[in-house]
């Protein structure tokens, strides 16, 4: 039997639906963080904008409260990048990320050779105890390691903690109202629970497909950087349904998923600089074309959030020198109706970013 063919437009609408980007929902932020298997978080404010784009009447204090109550945490997981994940997911995702982080540590140009001849296990055991005593910043951690191991490279050892321990960034880092420098401890100390000793990559892949699918095996690897996923998806095949894209690639999906009609409207959405929906596929053509990337002068405009119009990336945005101003850049001129819709969404974003007062939205075509 030939698998059903899905067009890029159908893939676009399917993923937008699962990502709560076709229509905002009224649900707890904790549920969304769980459903999406974490929120990209190396920019501390990105998860707030990502949740705002998906939730009705999102209040940043909700995510702040989850961080302060230790229901969600900030740490390095998928792709070796910082995410905001639920406490339960932290204990599963962090062990699965360990091979990626070990490879990154060995390949890091600044630290190559600086671990030679060091009993890393002994140093990390000691660092784990140091961090369990109290959260520490990089300087404090270096000093504490140097005191116990005067003959090792304390700077390199402190960096290794990020990759070899489940290093959680604790508040105020990541808060909306008052962030701060990176101060951390171990997930075990912060959550009072051990890491999962046998985390299921199969279960995580089922959740990935439910949140980002339909997806290829390469897509799943791009999102996670896990190895051996071909074998994982072969194991999961009886639990999944399959499609083909217009290039003939096999796509996997969970049976209960929804594939919306391709003509379902997709309202404008402002996404943060980093949002997993745009990073979770090896082939990103369902959201953006090479034409967009080639024409957007990021080097001149600086880092931008992303603007979706009709579900596709058409430009970017950033704050103006005046915090109450939003600068919107597009590669093509928007028609009057679309521009009005984008401006309305931009005004709502400004109410999140700069509450109160007058707001201004400025458009510039940069194609």
C-alpha positions in Angstrom: 0.0 0.0 0.0 1.3 3.5 -0.9 1.5 6.0 1.9 -0.7 9.1 1.6 1.1 12.1 0.1 1.3 15.3 2.1 2.0 18.6 0.5 4.2 21.3 2.2 1.0 23.2 2.9 -0.6 20.3 4.7 2.6 19.7 6.7 2.6 23.4 7.6 -0.9 23.3 8.9 -0.4 20.0 10.7 2.6 21.3 12.6 1.1 24.7 13.3 -2.0 22.9 14.8 0.1 20.8 17.1 2.2 23.8 18.1 -0.9 25.9 19.1 -0.1 28.4 16.4 -3.3 28.2 14.4 -5.3 29.4 17.3 -4.3 30.3 20.8 -5.6 28.0 23.5 -6.6 28.6 27.1 -4.5 26.1 29.0 -1.9 26.1 31.8 1.6 27.1 30.6 2.9 23.9 32.3 0.8 21.8 29.9 2.2 23.6 26.9 5.8 23.2 28.0 5.2 19.5 28.5 3.3 19.0 25.2 6.1 20.7 23.2 8.8 18.7 25.0 10.3 21.9 26.3 10.8 25.5 25.0 14.0 26.8 23.5 15.5 29.0 26.2 19.1 30.2 25.6 17.6 33.7 25.3 15.9 34.0 28.7 12.9 35.8 27.4 12.3 33.6 24.4 10.1 31.0 26.3 7.8 33.8 27.4 7.2 35.1 23.9 6.8 31.6 22.6 4.1 30.9 25.2 2.4 34.3 24.6 2.1 33.3 20.9 0.3 30.1 21.8 -1.8 31.0 24.9 -4.9 33.2 25.5 -4.1 36.0 27.9 -0.7 34.6 28.8 0.8 36.3 31.9 4.6 36.1 32.3 4.2 35.7 36.0 2.8 32.2 35.3 6.1 30.9 33.9 8.0 32.8 36.5 6.0 31.0 39.2 6.7 27.6 37.6 10.5 28.4 37.7 10.4 29.6 41.3 8.3 26.6 42.4 10.7 24.2 40.5 7.9 22.8 38.3 10.0 23.8 35.3 13.8 24.2 35.0 16.4 25.7 32.7 19.1 23.3 31.5 20.9 22.0 28.4 19.1 19.1 26.7 18.1 18.7 23.0 20.9 19.7 20.6 23.1 20.7 23.5 21.1 23.9 23.9 19.3 25.5 26.9 15.7 24.7 27.2 12.9 25.3 29.7 11.5 21.9 30.5 9.2 20.4 33.1 10.8 18.9 36.2 9.7 15.4 35.1 11.1 15.9 31.6 14.4 17.2 33.0 15.0 13.9 34.7 14.4 12.0 31.4 15.8 14.3 28.7 19.1 15.2 30.5 20.4 11.6 30.5 19.4 11.1 26.9 21.4 14.3 26.0 24.6 13.0 27.7 26.3 11.5 24.6 25.7 14.8 22.7 27.2 16.9 25.5 30.2 14.6 26.0 30.9 15.0 22.2 30.6 18.7 22.4 33.0 18.9 25.4 35.6 16.8 23.6 35.3 18.9 20.4 35.2 22.4 22.0 38.1 24.3 20.6 38.8 26.4 23.7 39.1 23.3 26.0 40.7 20.7 23.7 43.5 19.0 25.6 42.8 20.7 28.9 41.2 17.5 30.3 44.1 15.2 29.4 45.4 13.3 32.4 42.6 14.4 34.7 40.4 12.0 36.6 37.2 13.7 35.5 35.0 11.3 37.4 36.6 12.3 40.7 36.5 16.0 39.9 32.8 15.8 38.8 31.9 13.9 42.0 33.4 16.6 44.0 31.8 19.4 41.9 28.4 17.6 42.3 28.9 17.9 46.1 30.0 21.5 45.8 26.9 22.5 43.8 24.6 20.5 46.1 25.8 22.7 49.0 24.4 25.8 47.3 24.0 27.1 43.7 27.1 28.8 42.4 28.1 31.0 39.5 31.1 30.2 37.3 33.6 32.1 39.4 32.5 30.5 42.6 32.6 27.1 41.1 36.1 27.6 39.7 37.3 28.7 43.1 35.7 25.8 44.9 37.2 23.3 42.4 40.6 24.9 42.6 40.6 24.7 46.4 40.0 20.9 46.3 42.0 20.2 43.1 44.9 22.7 43.0 46.7 20.9 40.2 43.8 20.9 37.6 42.6 23.5 35.2 39.7 24.9 37.3 38.3 26.9 34.4 38.0 23.9 32.2 36.6 21.8 35.1 33.9 24.4 35.8 33.0 24.4 32.1 32.8 20.6 32.1 30.1 20.7 34.8 27.7 22.1 32.2 28.3 19.0 30.0 28.9 16.2 32.5 26.5 17.1 35.3 22.8 17.9 35.0 23.5 21.6 35.6 20.3 23.5 36.2 20.2 27.3 35.9 18.3 28.6 38.9 16.3 31.8 39.4 16.5 34.7 39.0 18.1 33.5 35.8 15.2 33.2 33.3 12.7 35.3 35.1 10.7 37.9 33.2 10.8 40.7 35.7 14.4 40.3 36.9 16.8 37.9 35.3 20.4 37.5 36.2 23.7 35.8 35.5 24.0 32.0 35.3 24.0 30.5 38.7 23.4 26.8 39.0 23.2 23.5 40.8 22.5 20.0 39.9 19.0 18.8 38.9 19.2 16.2 41.6 19.8 18.8 44.3 17.3 21.3 42.9 14.5 18.8 42.4 15.3 16.4 45.2 15.0 13.4 42.8 17.5 11.4 40.8 17.8 11.4 37.0 16.0 8.6 35.2 18.4 5.6 35.1 16.7 4.1 32.0 15.1 6.9 30.1 13.0 5.8 27.1 14.1 7.3 23.8 11.1 5.6 22.2 8.7 7.5 24.4 10.4 10.8 23.7 10.3 10.2 19.9 6.5 9.5 20.1 6.1 12.8 21.9 8.3 14.6 19.3 6.2 13.3 16.4 3.0 14.3 18.2 4.3 17.8 18.7 6.3 18.4 15.5 5.1 15.8 13.0 4.5 14.4 10.6 8.3 14.1 10.5 11.2 12.1 8.9 13.8 10.3 10.9 16.2 13.1 9.8 13.8 15.6 11.2 13.8 13.9 14.6 17.6 13.7 14.6 17.8 17.4 13.7 15.6 18.3 16.7 17.3 16.0 19.2 20.8 15.2 17.9 20.2 11.6 19.1 21.9 8.9 17.2 20.4 5.5 16.1 17.0 6.9 15.5 16.4 4.8 12.3 16.3 1.7 14.6 14.1 3.5 17.1 11.5 4.4 14.4 11.6 0.8 13.1 10.7 -0.4 16.6 7.9 2.2 16.8 6.6 1.6 13.3 3.6 -0.6 14.5 2.5 2.3 16.7 2.8 4.9 14.0 1.2 5.8 10.7 3.2 6.9 7.7 3.0 9.4 4.9 5.2 10.6 2.0 6.1 14.2 1.3 6.4 15.6 -2.2 10.0 14.5 -2.4 9.1 10.9 -1.6 10.5 10.9 1.9 8.7 8.8 4.5 7.0 10.7 7.3 6.0 9.3 10.7 3.0 10.4 12.7 1.0 9.3 15.7 -2.3 7.7 14.8 -4.5 10.1 16.7 -3.0 13.2 15.2 -5.0 15.8 13.2 -4.1 16.9 9.7 -6.0 20.1 9.1 -7.3 21.1 5.7 -4.6 23.1 3.8 -6.9 26.1 3.5 -7.4 26.5 7.3 -6.4 30.1 8.1 -3.1 30.7 9.9 -3.1 34.2 11.5 0.1 36.2 11.9 2.4 35.1 14.7 5.5 36.7 16.2 7.9 34.0 17.4 11.1 34.6 19.4 14.6 34.5 18.0 14.7 30.7 18.9 11.6 28.7 18.7 11.7 24.9 18.3 8.9 24.9 15.7 11.4 26.4 13.3 14.4 24.3 14.4 12.8 20.9 14.7 13.1 19.6 11.1 16.0 18.9 8.8 13.8 20.1 5.9 12.3 23.4 7.0 10.5 24.1 3.8 7.1 23.7 5.5 7.8 27.1 7.2 10.4 29.0 5.2 12.1 29.0 1.9 15.7 29.5 0.9 14.5 32.7 -0.8 13.6 34.2 2.5 16.9 33.4 4.2 18.9 34.7 1.3 17.1 38.0 1.2 16.9 38.9 4.9 20.0 40.9 5.8 20.5 39.6 9.3 24.0 41.1 9.5 22.6 44.6 9.2 19.4 44.1 11.2 20.9 42.2 14.1 19.2 39.2 15.7 15.5 39.1 15.0 12.5 37.2 16.1 10.5 35.5 13.3 7.2 36.7 11.7 4.9 34.1 10.3 2.2 35.2 7.8 -0.1 32.5 6.5 2.1 30.0 8.4 5.3 30.9 6.6 8.3 33.0 7.7 8.1 36.2 5.8 10.3 38.4 7.9 11.5 39.3 11.4 11.2 41.7 14.2 13.1 43.4 17.0 12.6 46.1 19.6 13.4 49.7 18.6 15.6 52.0 20.6 12.4 53.1 22.3 11.2 49.9 24.1 7.6 50.8 23.1 8.5 50.5 19.4 8.5 47.3 17.4 10.4 47.2 14.1 8.9 44.7 11.6 11.0 43.7 8.6 9.6 41.8 5.6 11.2 40.6 2.4 8.1 41.7 0.4 5.5 44.4 0.7 2.5 43.2 2.6 -0.9 43.8 1.2 -3.1 46.3 3.2 -5.3 43.6 4.9 -2.3 41.5 5.9 -0.4 44.5 7.1 -3.4 45.5 9.3 -3.5 42.0 10.8 0.3 42.0 11.4 0.1 45.4 13.0 -2.7 44.3 15.3 -0.6 41.3 16.5 2.4 43.5 16.8 0.5 45.9 19.1 -0.5 42.9 21.3 3.2 41.8 21.5 4.2 45.3 22.6 1.6 45.1 25.4 3.5 42.1 26.6 7.0 43.6 26.1 6.3 47.2 27.3 3.0 47.3 29.2 1.2 50.7 29.4 1.7 53.9 27.4 1.7 54.4 23.6 3.1 51.9 21.3 4.4 52.2 17.7 4.9 49.6 15.0 7.3 50.4 12.1 7.5 48.4 8.9 10.4 48.1 6.6 10.8 46.1 3.4 14.3 44.7 3.1 14.1 42.4 0.1 
